[in-house]
C-alpha cells in the first residue's frame, strides 16, 4: 500500500470519526425520553407536557375512571375527553384533573357517559407524539390537531381547526374523575379574549382550590355558559358569569380557512385569580407557541445533561433518560411568581425567598428520589425542606403525603424526617435546622397520629383487624424515623433527646419474633399473632408481606443480623428472598409487581434489599442482583415500569443504581456501593463539580467488581459518603 493511499485512508477515518462525534454532539438528550413509559401496566404515569417540578401537568384525559386511569390516561384506551392541567405521576390516588379544555366542532357528537355527559373523540397512537415539554394528537372525530406545551405555571394550547362554522373550545369546571369531584366552581367571560374563574374540589386531598385565567389569541365570537348535573346536564344561564357546583363554557371562534389556529394560555394559582393573572403576565407574555415549546425543551435538556452516560445500547439510553425525566415530575411548584399560595391551614400565605413545593410522596421518595436531588439538584433541596417547615407552621406537623395544600395522611411514617437529617449531614445550607428539629420532634411525639400513642407507650404499634392497620410496618418505619431524629439531636447537642430517640430507634426489636425469625404482628398484651405465614399479604403489613418488610431496619442491619443468628443465617434469608417464588395459586395484590422470588421491585420496601449482601462481605452477590433488576425491571415502552412510578422513586432507584451507588440508610449521608450499568458516566454535581464513574470492564458477562477506587484510593467497606463524592473526581470499578 502506498504512503499516499495510507494518508487518504487516515484522513477518511478521521473525517468519519469527526462526523460521528458531530452527530453525537447534535443529538439532544430529550430525544431519548419517552413520556409514554408507565402509561400502560401499573406505572400510572401521564404523557402530557410539563417542565421540571412544574405546577402545570397539561395532559390528555381518556375520560373514564379506574385504577389504570389514575393519571388520567391509559395507553390501551382510544378516546380523549379533553386536556386538563393537573395530574399526579405514578401514584395510587385518582385526584386533580383541574380545568379541562377541549376543542370541538359539528363533525361529531360523540358523548361519553361517565357521570355527567362529556364530549370525547377517538384518537390513535399513530397520530400522537410526546416529548419533554410537548404533546400533540389528532382528535379524529373533529379533525382537530391539538398541541400542548407549558411554562412553570402556564399551560399553552394550540389547536388547528378545519374549516367549519361551529368551531368551539369548551372549558369544563365540573369535570370529575376517579376520587376527585368539584365542590364549587365559578366561570366568567371577562372580554373577547379572556375567561377566568376557579374550580374548588375534594378528593384524595380534601380542600383543593385552583384559580385560573385563560387568554385566547383569537376573539371569542360568542359564548354560552351552562350549569350541569345528572338531572339536567345542559342548563344554560344568562350573563357572562356563573357560580355553581358544576359550570362549563362553550366559546365560539371563526374558522373560515382550511386550517385555522386558535391558541389559549391557561395560568393556574392556588391563591387567587389575581395570582393566576400574575403568573400569566410573568411567564407567558408571548403568543409564539414554538418558542415556548423550545424553551420548555431547553429546560429539560439542561436537566438531562447533568448525567451523561456512555453506552452503545440505545435502549439503555432511552430507559436512563426517561428515568431522569420522570424523576423530576414531582414534587411540584405550588407558589405563584409572587410567592402566594393556599396553605395547609386553608389560609393564604406567601413564600418569602423560596419556592413553595408540594406533592410530596414521602413514603416513596425519601428512599432514593430525595437523595438524588441532594446529589445533582442541590440548590432545590433547601426550598423543598423549607416547604416542609411551612407545612409545619400551618398544620403543626411535618407533611406525610401532602398535595394542593392538604395533608392526605396516605401511607405511614413521618418520612420528612430522614430527608431533613440527610440534608443536615450533607451540609446543605439555607435551612433553620433548630426549627427543623423542633418539627421532627413534634411529628414523633404526636399522640394523635396513627397508632402513635400505643407506639410511644408500648414500643410498638399493636395489631388490630381494621383495614390497613399495618401495625408491623408502622413499628418498623417509626423506629427508623426515630433513629434519624436521634442522630440530628446528637449533632445539635440535645443529649437527652438523642438518648430517648435512640432507644425508640431500636423498637424494631419489639416486632421481631425469634421463633419464626420474622417481623410478626403483636397484640396489646405482647403476644404474637397465631396462624402466621410470612408470605401472606395481610393488613398487618403496608402493601407488602413479612418477607418484604423483614429487612426494613436500615438503621441497624448489623443488629438485625445478630438477632437472627449471624451472617450465615442472614445470607440464607437474602438468598431465599430472591428465590422463593410465589406459587401459581398464590393470590398477589395489585402492588406485588416486579417479583424476583419474594423481592417486589414494584413496591418500595424492597428497594434496598439487594445491597444488603455488602453487609456480609458478599458484594458480588449484591452486584449480580442489582444488575438483574436494572436489566429486567425497566423498559422504554409504555409498560416499562414494573410498579407505580411513585413520583420519581422508581426512576431514582434506577439512576442511582446504574451509577453504582444507593443509600440503604437514606438519612445518614452515606451511599452503599453496587455496580454501574454503563462503561462511563459523567455527573455534574449540584455544586458544579464533576464526578466520573468508570466501569470499563463490567459487562453482562463480567457483572461484578472486585475493587472500587475513588480518586485512586481503594474503598474497603463498600460505602462512600456524600460529602466525599461532592468533592468530584473519579469513582472507578475494577474486575
N, C-alpha and C positions, 0 to 999 in steps of 0.2 A: 504494500500500500504506500502510495507516495506521501510525502510530507504535506503537500498541498491538500490532498484528499483528507488526511487526518485533521488538518486545520479546519476544513469545511465541516467535517463531522462534529468537531469540538464546538464550533460556532452554532451548528444546528441544535446540538444538545443543550447548549447554553440558552439559546433563544426559546427552546421548548420549555426548559425549566423556568425561565423568566415568565413566559406566557402562563404557565400553570400557577406560578406564585401570584401573578396579577389577577388571574381568575379567582384564586382563593381569597385574595385580599378584597376583591369586589363582592364576594358572597356575604350577604348580610346574615347575621345570626338569627334574625327574625324569620328567615326563610326556613329554618329547621323546626320552627314551632308549629304544632298542630293543636289549635284551641278546641278541636272536637274530641281530643283524648279525654276519656272519662264521661262522655255523654251517652255511652252505652254501658251495659253491665251495671255494677254497683257504684261507679265513680261519682255520680250525681253532680257533674260539673255543667257549666253553661258555655256556649261558644261565642258569645257576643263581644262587643267592643268595650274595652276598659283600658285604663293606664295603671301603672303600679300603685297599689293601695288606693285606687280611685274611689270617690264617693259614688260614681256612676258605674253601673254594670248594665249597659244597654244591649239587651239580648232578646232573641225571639222566644215567644211562649207558644207551645203547641196548643194550649188552651184546655187541656184535660188535667185533672188532678190525679194523684197516685204517687206511690213511693218512687217509681222510676222517673217521675217528672218533678222531683222536689226542687230542682234548679230551673224549672220551667220548660225544659227542653229534653226530649228523649230521642236518640238517633233513629230508632225504628219508626217513629211517627211520620206522618205525611201531611200534617196540617200546621198552619201558623195562624194564630188568632190575634197577633199584634206584637209590638215591641215595647216591653216595659223596662224601667230604668234602674231597678234594684234587684239583685239576685244574690244568693248565697252559693259559695263554691264548695261542693263536695261534702255537704253536711247531711244529717238525717232529719232535718227540720224544714218543713214546707212553709216558707214565710217570704215576705216582701212583695215583689211584683208591682211596685208603685208606678203610677202614671203610665197607663197603657196607651200607646199611639198606634193607629192602623190606617193605612191609605185604602180607599175604596172607589169603586165606580159601579155602573149598572151592568157590567158584563157578567156579574154573578150575584146571586142572593144566598150564597151558602151560609147557613146559620148553624152554630154549634149549640147544643142543648145542655151545656154544663152549667147548672144553676140557672141564673138569668141568661137569656139568649145573648150570644155574642157572634160577631162576624168572624169568618175564617176563610182561608184559601189553601188550596193544595200547593205543595212545593216538592221539588226533587233535589237530592244531593248533587246531581249533575249540574244544577244551576244554582249552586250555593258555594260560597267561599268565605273562609275566615282566616285572619292572621292577627298578630298582636296589634290591637288598637283599631281593628276594622272588621266589619262583617257585611256581606251582601247576599241577596237572594232574590230570585224571581217569584213573585206571587202569581201563580199560573192562572188562577181564576180571573184575576183582574188585569193581567198583562202589565203589571206594575213592577218595576225594578226598584228594590229597596237597598239603600246603602247606609251604614251606620258608622260613626266614629265618635270620639269623646275627648274632652279635656278632663281635668281632675274632678270638676263639679258640674259639667255641662255635657249633655248628650246632643249630638249633631246628626240629624237625619237628612238624607237626600233621596227623594222619590222621583222617579221618572215615569210619568203617566203617558198612556196613549191618548190619541185624540178622542175626546168624549165631552158631552155637555153636562155630565153629572159626576164629576170627579170630586172626591171628598177626602178629608183627613178627619178621623174622629178620635177624640180623647175620652177615654173611659175611666172615670174615677171610682166606679162601682165594681170594677173588675175584682173578682175573688178567686183564689186558687189554693188548694190544699188547706193548710191550717189558717190561712190569712183571710180576713174579711174586713170591709170598711165599717167604721163606727160613725163617721161624719165626713161629708165631702162638700166642697164649695168650688164653683167654677164661674168665671167671669170673662166675657169677651170685652177687653178694655178698649180696643180700637181695631182697625182693619188688619193690623199686623201682630196683635198681642193678645194672649189668653193667659190668665193667671188663676191660682186657686190653691187648694190643699186637699190632701187625702189623709184622714186620720184612720187608723186601722188597729186591729188587735189580732194576734195570732200566737205564735210561739212567744214573741215579745208582746207584752200586754198593751202598752201605750206607745204607739208609733205615730209620729207626726211628720208628714212630708209636704212641704210647701213647694210650689213650682211657679216659674214664669216661662211661658213658651212664646217664642218670637218667630214669625214667618217672613220669608223674603218676598213672597208674593201676597198681594192684597186678598183678604178674605172677601169673597163676593157676597156671600150671605151665610147665615148660620141658623141652626136650631139647637136648643138646649132641651134635654129630656131628664126626667127622673125615671128610674126603672125599679121595678120589684117583680116578684114572681107572679103576682096577680095582674099587674098592669105593666108589661115590660117596656112600653114606649109612651109615657105620658108627657106631652110637650108642654113647656111652660113659657110664659110671656117674659119679655125683657131680656137683658143681656147678662143676667147672673142668677144663680140659684144655689141655695144651700139645702142639702137633703142627705139621707143615708147613702143613696147612690145617684150620681149625676153623670151625664155624658153630653158632649157637644159634637155636632156634625158641622164641619166647616167646609164650605163650597169654594172651589177655585176654578178659574178659567183655564182650560187646557185645549186650545184650538188647533195646535200643531200635532204632527205625527209623534213627536217626542216633546214633552213638557216637564220641566224640572221645577219642583216645589221643595224648598228646604225649610226645616224648622230646627231651632235650637231650644233645648229644654234644660233649664237650670233648676237644681234642687237645693233645698235647705231644710234642716230640722228645726230651725229657729223662727223663720218668718218669711212672708212673701218678699219683704224688703231685702232679707238676706239672700234669697234666690236671685233677686234682681241685681244685687251687687256682684254675686258670683258670675252672672251672665255678662255684666259690663266689664268685669276684670278679666275673665278668661276667654271670652268668645266675642270679641269686637270685630269679627270679620265674617263675610259670607263665603270665603274661599274654602270650601269643603276639602279640596285636595290638599291644601296647606295644613289644615287641622289634622287630616289623616297622616300626612308626612310627619308633623310634629309628634303625634302620638307614637308613630313607628320609631322615630328617632329616640324618644324617651325609652322605649323598650330596648332598642339596640344598645343604648348606653348601659342599661342594666345587665343585659345578656353578655356583654363584653367583659364583665367583671371576672368571668371564668372562661378561659379559652382552652379547650381540650384538643388533644392531638389524637386522632383516630381516623383510619380509612373506612370505618364502618359507618355508613350513612344512617342506619337505624339507630346506632348508639348516639349519634349527634342529635337526631330527632327526639329521642327519648330524653336526653340530657337537657336540651334547651327548652323542651316543653315543660320539663320539671322546673327549670329556672323560672319560666313564665308563671306556672301555677303556684310556685312558692311565694309569689308577690301579689296574689289576688286578694289576700287578707293579711292583717287587719285592714280596714277601710277608713279613709278620711271621713271625719264626722263634723268637723268645724268648718264654718264658712271662711271666705277670704278675710273677713274682718274678725274672725275668731268666734263668732256666735254659734251656739248650739243649744239644744234642749238637753238638760242633764238627767241623771238617773233619779233625781228628786222631782222630775217633771217641771222644773223651773228653767228659765232662760239663764244661760251662763256665757262667759266669754273666755276663751283660751288665750291667755296673755303670754306671748313669747314662745309658744309651741303649737304644733298641730295636734288637735284632739282626734285620736283614733278610737274606733270601736270595731265590733265584730271580732271579739277575742274568744276563740275556741280553745281555751287554755288547757283543758284536759288532754287535748291532742297536741297542741303546738309548743308547749313548754319543752317537749322531749327533743325536738330537732329543729323546728322552724325558728324559734327564738334564738337558739344557739347559732344558727346560720346567720341570722340578722346581725348578731354581735360580731361575726367574723367579717362579713363583706358589706353590710349595710349599717355600720356602726353609728353614723350620725342620726339615724332614725330611732335608735333604741331609747334615748332619753325621752323623746316625745311619747313613745309607747308607754313607758313606765310612769311618766307624768300624767298620762291618761288614766292609768290605774289609780293614781293618787287623787285625781279629780273625781273619779268614781267613788273613792273612799270618802272624800269631803261631802259628796252628795248623798251617799247611801249608808255611810258608817262602816262599810266593809270593802275589801278588795273585790274586784269582779271575779266571778266564777266562769260564766259564759255570757258575756254582755253583747248586746246589739241594739242599735237605734235608741240609745239612752235608756236601756232597760236591763235589768238582771233577769235572765231566764232561769237561772239555777239548774240548768241542764248539766248532767254529769256530776262528778263528785270531786272532793278535794278542794284546796284553796291554792291553786297552782300558779297564781300570780307570784306567790312566794319564791319558788325556785328561780323564776325569771329575774326577780329583784336581787336575790342573793348572788346569782350568777353574774349579773351586771356589776355588783359591788366588787366581787373578787376578780373581775376582768378589768377593773379600773375605769369603768365608764363614768364620765363626768356629767354634770348638768342635772343631778338628781339629789334631792334632800333625803339622804339615807336615814337620818334620825326620824323624819316623818314616815319614811317608807317602813322602818322597823316598827313604829307605832301602829301602822296599818296592818302589817303582818301579824303582830301580836293580837290586834283586835279581831282579826278573822279567826285566829287559832283559839281564842277564848270565847267565841260567840256561842253561848249555850243554847241559843235559838236555832242554831244551824242543824243540819241533817245528821241526827244521832250524836251530835257533839256533846250534849250533856252527859249521856251514858259513856261516851268515849273518854271524856275527862275523868269521870268518876271511876270507871271500871278498868280503863286502859285498853279497851277495845269496844267496837260497835257490836252490840249483841244482835243476834238473829231475831227476826220475826218473819211472818209469812206474808207480809204485804208485797204487792207487786213492786219490783225494783228496789227491794230493801238493800241489797248489795252490801251486806254487813262486812264480809271479809275484805272486799275491795276498799271500803271506807277505812277500815282499820289500817290497812297497808298504806294507803295513799295519805291519810292524815299523818301517819308516823313519818313518812318521808318528808312531808312539808314541815313537820315539827323539827326534824333534824336540820333542815335548811335554816329555820329560824334560829336554832341553837348556834349554828356557825356564824350567822350575822350578829347575834347577840354577843358572842365571844369576841368578834372582831371590833365591835363598838364599845367593848369594856363593860358589858352588862352581865357580870359573872353569875349572879343569882338566876337570872332568866336563862342564861346559857345552860346552866346545870339542869334546870327544870325541863327545858325543851329537849335537851339531850336525852334525858330519861324517857320522855314521851317518844323520842325518835326510835327507841327500842321496843315500842309497843307491838311491832310485828311479831315479837316472840309470843305474845298472848294469842295469836291466831295460829301459831304453829302446833301441829299435832304430831308428836313423836311416833305414835302408833302407826298412823298411815303415812307419815313423812310428807304431809301436805299441809297447806293452809286450810283450816277447816272451820265451818261456822260453829259458833258457840252461843249458848243462851245466857240469860241474865245471871244464872247461878254458876256459870263457869263450866257447864257441861257441853262437850262437843256433840254435834248432831249425830244421830244414828243413821243407818242406811245411806252411807256416804259413798258416792262414786265420783272420783276426781274428774272424769271426762264428761260428766253430766253438765248441761247448761241449766243453771237454776237462778232464782232471784237473789241468791247469796253472793253472786259474783257479777260485777258490772260488765255486761256484754262479753263475757268470757266464761271459762271454766277454771277448775282448780289447777289444771296443768298450766294454763296461760298466765295465771296470777302467782304461781309458786315462786317465780324468780323476781317478783317485784319487791326487792329490798335493795335498791341501788345504793343506799347509803351505807350498807354493811354486808357486802357479798361474802366477805370472809366469815362473818358471824353466822350467816345462813349456812355456809358450808360446814362450819363446825357443828351447828345444831343438827344437821342431818347425818353426821358421821365422818366428815372429812372429804378430801379431794376426790378419792376414788368413787365414792357414792355420788358426789356432785357431778362427776363426769358421766357416770352411768345415767343419771337423771337427764342431763343435757342430751346425751345420745338418744335416749328414749323419746325426748321431746320432739326430735326431728324424724323419728322412725315409727312411732306408734300411731299409725294412720287410723282415721275413723273407719268403721265398718260400713258396708253399703246400707245396712238397716238403721244406722245411727241418724237421728234427726238433728241436722245442723241448723242453727238460727241464721237469720239473714246477714248477721255481722261476722259469721265464721267463714271467711274467704281467704284466698291466698294460702291454703293449707299445705304445709310440709310436715307430715306427722300431726302432732298437736299444736305445732307452731302455726299461728294465724297472722300472716303478714298484713292481711286486710284490716287488722284492728290493732290499736296502739300498744296494749300491754305487752305484746310480744317483741316490740321493736328493738329492744336492747339485748335480747337473749343470745343471739349468735356470738356476740362479743364476749360473753362470759367464759368461753374457753380460755381466754387470755389469763383469767384469774387462777387457773390450774396449770399454767405454763404449757398450754396446748394451742398456741396461736395458729398453727397450721390448720387445725380443725375449724377455728373461727373463720379463717380466711376462705376456706372452701365453702362453708355455708353462706358467708356473705356474698361471695361471687355467684353462688347458685341463686340466691334471692335477687340480686341485681339482674341476672340474666333471664330469670324465668317469670318474675312478677311485674315487669314493666314492659309495655309496648307503645308504639307510636300510633296505635289505631284507636277508634272510638271506644273499644272495650279494653283499653290498655292499662287501666288502673284496677288492681285486684280487690280493692275495697273503696269505701268513701275516701275521696281525696282529702277531706277534713282540713280545709282552709290552709293547705300548704304543707301539712305534716308528712303526708305520704311522699310528696316530691322532695321535701327537705331531707328525709331519710336517704333517698337515692343520691342526692347531690353530695352530701357529706360522706356517705359510704363509698361512693365512686371515687372520692378523693383520698380514701384510705383512713378516714377519721370518723369518730362518732362519740357523743357523750353518754356513756352508760348512766352516769350521775350528772344530769344537766344543770344542777345547782352549784357545781363545785369549780367551774372554770377549767376543767380537765377534759381532754379528748382521749378516748381509747383508740388504739391503732388497729386497723383492719388491713385491707389490701386495696390498692387503687384498681379501677377498671380500665384506665387508659394509660397509654405509654407515657404521656406527659400532660400536665395541666398547669396553666399559669393563672394564678389567682391574684386579682387586685384586691388587697385587703382594705378594710374600712378606714384605715389610717393613711392610705395612699401607697403603702409599701407593697412589694410583690413577693408572693410565695410560689415557688415552683415545686410541683410534685412529680417525681420521676420514677417510673417503674418499667424501665426499658425491656426487661427480660421476663416480666409477668405476662402470662397468657392463659388461655383455656387449657393448654397442655401442661403449663407450669404455673399453677394458680397461687402458689404460696411464696412468701418471702421469709428467708431465714434471718435477715438482718435489715434494720432500718436505721438510717442516719439523718440527723438534722444539722445542716451546715458542717458536715463531715464528722460529727461526733455521734457515736453509736448510742441508740436508745435501748436501754436494757430491760425496762419493765413494761413495754408496750403501751406507754402513756406519754402524752406531751401536753404541757399547759397551753392555754390560750395565749397567755402573755408571752410565752416563747415564740409561738407561731406568728404573733403580730409584729415581731422584730423583722419578719421577712427572711428570705433565704431559700434553701433547698431542702425538701424532705424527700429522701431517696430510699427506694426499696430494692433489695438485692435477693436473688435466689439463694 
